[in-house]
Amino acid sequence: EVQLVESGGGLVQPGGSLRLSCATSGFTLSDYGMSWVRQAPGKGLEWVSSLYSHITNTYYADSVKGRFTISTDNAKNMVYLQLAGLKPEDTGVYYCASAYSAIESDFRDERRYDYWGQGTQVTVSS
């Protein structure tokens, strides 16, 4: 059974940091492109960042570039998103998602993803 389980969300002040974790199981991580996608209150899904676990390429939305860092620990089947310099507009539910044999252009299309986690809430507020 495929599972993606996010954790690490919470309430943080503007300028603060968080590390989100995605525990994966039931599939071979290197066969999938892995992404973080968020949804702000009352808005649609927004792609945040992606990577391939077996190579060093990483991809970021312009809104988070330079502030967020995506990474993996292949030995532990984990995907992480380090959030820094948080802004109120970063508030939302953050989802971990996987897309089989994805290419870069796939990442921004929510229909392309095969599996999703349940999400973890990030709230940035003073």
N, C-alpha and C positions, 0 to 999 in steps of 0.2 A: 504494500500500500504506500503510495506516495504521500509524503507529508512535508509541509513547510510551516514552521512554527516561529513566529516573530516574538521578540521580547526586547526590553530595554527602553521603551517609551516612558514618558512622564511629563511633569510640569517643570519648566525651566525658564529662567529670566532671559530677556533679550541679551544677546552676546554670549550666552552660555553654550554648553556642549552636552552631547549625549552620544552614546554608542548603541546602535540598534543591532540586534543579532537575529539571524535566520538559521534555525536548525533544520537541515534537510535530511530526508531518508526515503528509501524506496526507489531511488533512481541513481544513475551514474552522473555525478555532477559535471564531469567534463563533456558530456553529450549535450549539455544545455547552455544557452545563454541565460544568465541570471540578472535580475533587475530589481530595483526598488521603484515603486510607483506610489504616489500619495494622492489623497483626496481631501481637500479642504472642505470645511463645513459648507453645505449647499452648492458645491461645485462638482465638476466631473473629475475623472482620473487624470493625473498629470505624471508623465514619466519623469523620473528623477535621475537615475544612474543605472549603468549596466556594466557587466564584464563577462569574459569567458574565463573559467577557472583554470584552464590549462595554458593560457598565454597571458601576457602582461597588459593587453589592451584594456583600457577603461574608458567609459563614456559618461558625460554629464550634461544635464540640461544647463542652459546658460544661467538660469536663476540660482543655481547652487554651485557652479564651477568656482573653484578656489576656496570653498567653505566646507564641502562634503567630500568624503573619501570612501570609495567602495573597495572591499578587499575580500579575500577568501582564506580559509584554512582548509585545504583539501583533505588533510589527514583527519580532520574532525567533521568534515562535510558541513562546514559553517560558511555563511556569507554575512558580512558586516557592512554597516554604513555608519561611519563616524561623522557626526554632525557638529560643526563649530560655527561660531559667529551667528548664532540663531537669531532669526527675526520673527516678529509676530506672524508674518505671511507664510512662515514655514509650518504653522499649525495645521494639523490634519492627521488622518489615519495613514500610516505607512505600511504598505504591503510588500512582501517579498513574492516574486513571481518567476517562473521558469518557462523558457521557450526552447523546444527541441530543435537542434541544428539551426539556431537563429543566425541571421546575418545582421549587420549593424542597422540596416534600414528597418528591420523587424521590430526593434526595441520600442519604438514610439507608437506602435499599433497595439492597443490593448487586446485586440482580437487574436493576436498572434500567440498569446501565452497559453500554455497547457495547464499549468497548475498555479494556484494562488494560496498564500497563507491567509490567516484570519485577520491579520492587521494588528498594529500596535499604535496607540494614541500618543501623539506628540503635541504638547500645548506650550506655546511660547508666550509668556505674559508676565508683566511686572505686578 
